[in-house]
């Protein structure tokens, strides 16, 4: 994120917000610190695994739902993880 976008978000995010993020990473944790919940959809399996480990290490499974979506599969079979319950 650019410094300008970070400034904008810091000023405008609310603890009541639920965030949907396409992709995951540092911004996922940025939003989790400032909002009620984050649902992040990751397209790359390896990065999904890395972020899933970090979510568990930081004990944020109650705030972050991390989903892996395989872009090579048909639409009905893309999401491979259920939110929260499958990450605990």
C-alpha angles and dihedrals in degrees: 000000000000119000089248093054091048090052091049093049095046089054096044109034118101132204087237094060123111109206129209111199128185104213125014138234137091092350090058090061091041090058093042090058091053107031140054095249144348128212109194122187113203123195099192115075096207093050090045089056091048094049092043089057091049092049090053094044091051090046092235099133088114091059105030126060107191116194130185116216116191105214092199095064130080116271097258093056102041104099111076104177132053114224120267100334094071094046100055 
